[in-house]
Amino acid sequence: MDKIRLFREYTRELERNLENMNQSDCSQCNVNTLQCFLVVEIGRQPGINIKDLAKNLKLDKSGISRAIEELVQKGFVLREPSKKDRRCVILTLTKNGESRFNKIENDMYEKFKKVFSCIEKDKQDMVLEALQLYNAACLKAENK
């Protein structure tokens, strides 16, 4: 198999593995994968606006807005006008949302810790560097 096909196959396998890890955690919190990502992003950046959230996740604002509305209805997210710019809406987590955020963060930390511990100690830095290179290459290709 040529290197490009092999690269694609390894990427597909990685995507499936990550999807399985994300899916199990998100379903425990009674949210879909996108909502799970939104809770994490808002939890990590309280006061973020929808425009920046969409940019961070590389998604369109309308899709983000619909998902945020569902999270507001579930009582996980507060949506308030910005004090700096009334046209801008800022997002924060409710107490219930913070609880979900902490659960997701803790569960994912433990899952990734388990996976990382399965990598030989002398190869862990190499894996981290490879992931950095991979992500940088994805950004570079996206911006071409």
Secondary structure as GFF3:
##gff-version 3
##sequence-region A 1 144
A	DSSP	alpha_helix	3	28	.	.	.	ID=ss1
A	DSSP	alpha_helix	33	44	.	.	.	ID=ss2
A	DSSP	beta_strand	48	49	.	.	.	ID=ss3
A	DSSP	alpha_helix	50	57	.	.	.	ID=ss4
A	DSSP	alpha_helix	61	73	.	.	.	ID=ss5
A	DSSP	beta_strand	77	81	.	.	.	ID=ss6
A	DSSP	beta_strand	89	93	.	.	.	ID=ss7
A	DSSP	alpha_helix	95	117	.	.	.	ID=ss8
A	DSSP	alpha_helix	121	142	.	.	.	ID=ss9
###
